[in-house]
């Protein structure tokens, strides 16, 4: 995949991000639904990752539950690598969840473009768009923590909800046209 060409496929990248960063155990069907992938392809990729010792599984009735193989010698380095390369969305979602005043947030720029399949150099930083009126100190603290965890700079851009929805200035128009990856879903805000 363009975002991380060391992996064999985009599907493998999405599975690793979900399983390693999600930290829990889930069925192959739940995993496929969560990453919006075909269940059959997901099952085949899970099997390959099991064969390589990256994932482990157990059966509960007819359901196969999978999780990361935390006992593998390479688990921690793989976890760190997946967090740095594929983890901005879950890491930012976790850090921003407690910041009040955010209507919605997403990643834009080179990371979002690579994630969406555009060719180009590896992203050096993460561009974060925050729509709403969050407390600047709380947002700053959350972004610093995320930057440290991701081992790359996170650059937030705060835009009011009204400006995002009505402005026709060049920056906003360009932002609307470029790839974005949701971090926090849109919530309805009383106006």
PyMOL commands that set and color helices and strands:
alter all, ss='L'
color gray80, all
select helices_A, chain A and resi 10-22+28-34+39-51+75-86+88-96+109-115+136-150+161-166+170-177
alter helices_A, ss='H'
color red, helices_A
select strands_A, chain A and resi 26-27+55-60+63-68+102-108+126-132+154-159+181-184
alter strands_A, ss='S'
color yellow, strands_A
deselect
rebuild
show_as cartoon
